[in-house]
């Protein structure tokens, strides 16, 4: 019973984290495209977009990431027999999942650092860049979900 509840909470937290990781680059694209607009509309829109960026990171993405990691670690603990057998982390499907977690954490860190560059006015990324990279978290999620749901092994 505990495993199912923790797994459900983990899935919900991951959904929120993914939603934020997919939406934030779109806000960055809109922000980058404001450079071509005339004042004062540009600065008003950039102020609003930057407020949304900060709120999305602080209120949704960061807490959802933390909860995803907490529930994920809890699931690993339960799956290991309360720490007795950690062989599950050596299974190919779990290695793929953990590699995906590291990739999502890296993307999350990149997005957070970029928000600071945007705020400082030193970002060099274009709207086109953000649109082209927007689906990176989803591609990573496809690999993670398929590895976990199939629990594929070698041989």
C-alpha positions in Angstrom: 0.0 0.0 0.0 2.8 2.5 0.9 4.6 1.7 -2.3 1.6 2.6 -4.5 0.9 5.8 -2.6 4.5 6.9 -2.9 4.6 5.9 -6.5 1.5 8.0 -7.2 2.9 11.0 -5.4 6.1 10.6 -7.3 4.3 10.5 -10.7 2.3 13.7 -9.7 5.4 15.5 -8.7 7.2 14.5 -12.0 4.2 15.7 -14.0 4.4 19.1 -12.4 8.2 19.3 -12.8 7.9 18.3 -16.5 5.2 20.8 -17.1 7.4 23.5 -15.8 10.5 22.3 -17.7 8.4 22.3 -20.9 6.8 25.7 -20.4 9.8 27.8 -19.1 11.7 27.7 -22.4 8.5 29.0 -24.1 8.6 32.0 -21.8 12.3 32.5 -22.6 11.4 32.4 -26.3 8.8 35.1 -25.9 11.2 37.1 -23.8 14.0 36.9 -26.5 11.5 38.0 -29.1 10.8 41.2 -27.3 14.1 42.7 -28.4 12.5 43.5 -31.8 9.6 45.4 -30.2 9.4 49.1 -29.6 9.4 50.7 -26.2 7.4 51.0 -23.9 5.5 47.8 -24.9 8.8 45.8 -24.9 9.8 46.7 -21.3 6.2 46.1 -20.0 6.0 42.7 -21.6 9.6 41.7 -20.6 8.8 42.7 -17.0 5.7 40.5 -17.0 7.5 37.6 -18.7 10.3 37.7 -16.2 7.9 37.8 -13.3 6.3 34.6 -14.8 9.7 33.0 -15.2 10.7 33.6 -11.6 7.3 32.4 -10.3 7.3 29.3 -12.4 10.8 28.4 -11.2 10.2 29.2 -7.5 6.6 28.1 -7.1 6.3 25.1 -9.4 9.5 23.8 -10.9 11.8 23.8 -7.9 9.3 22.4 -5.4 8.2 19.7 -7.9 11.8 18.7 -8.6 12.5 18.4 -4.8 9.3 16.3 -4.3 10.2 14.1 -7.4 13.6 13.4 -5.9 12.2 12.8 -2.4 9.5 10.4 -3.6 11.9 8.7 -6.0 14.5 8.1 -3.3 11.7 6.8 -1.1 10.6 4.4 -3.9 14.2 3.2 -4.2 14.4 2.6 -0.5 11.1 0.6 -0.5 12.1 -1.3 -3.6 15.5 -2.2 -2.0 13.7 -3.9 1.0 14.3 -0.9 3.3 17.9 -0.7 2.3 18.7 -4.4 2.4 19.3 -5.1 -1.3 20.4 -2.3 -3.7 20.8 -4.6 -6.7 17.8 -2.8 -8.4 20.0 0.2 -9.1 22.3 -2.0 -11.3 19.4 -3.1 -13.5 19.7 -1.6 -17.0 16.2 0.0 -16.8 17.1 1.7 -13.5 20.5 2.9 -14.9 18.6 4.5 -17.8 16.1 6.1 -15.4 18.8 7.5 -13.2 20.7 8.8 -16.2 17.5 10.5 -17.2 17.1 12.0 -13.8 20.7 13.4 -14.0 19.9 14.8 -17.5 16.7 16.5 -16.2 18.6 18.0 -13.3 21.2 19.3 -15.7 18.5 20.9 -17.9 16.8 22.3 -14.9 20.1 23.9 -13.7 20.7 25.2 -17.2 17.3 26.9 -17.3 17.8 28.4 -13.9 21.2 29.8 -14.9 19.7 31.2 -18.1 17.0 32.9 -16.1 19.7 34.8 -14.2 21.4 35.7 -17.5 18.1 36.9 -19.0 17.5 39.1 -15.9 21.0 40.5 -16.1 20.5 41.3 -19.8 23.4 39.1 -20.9 21.6 36.1 -22.5 22.7 35.3 -26.0 19.9 32.8 -26.7 17.3 33.5 -29.4 13.6 32.6 -29.5 14.5 30.0 -32.2 17.0 28.4 -29.8 14.4 28.0 -27.1 11.8 26.6 -29.6 14.3 24.1 -30.9 15.3 22.9 -27.4 11.9 23.0 -25.8 11.2 19.3 -26.2 14.5 18.1 -24.6 12.8 17.2 -21.3 10.1 15.2 -23.1 12.6 13.2 -25.1 14.4 12.3 -21.9 11.0 11.5 -20.3 10.2 9.1 -23.1 13.3 7.1 -22.4 12.7 7.1 -18.7 9.1 6.1 -18.8 9.6 3.3 -21.3 12.6 1.9 -19.3 10.6 1.9 -16.1 7.4 0.5 -17.5 9.1 -2.3 -19.3 11.9 -2.9 -16.8 14.0 -4.2 -19.7 17.1 -6.2 -18.9 20.2 -7.2 -20.8 20.0 -10.7 -22.3 
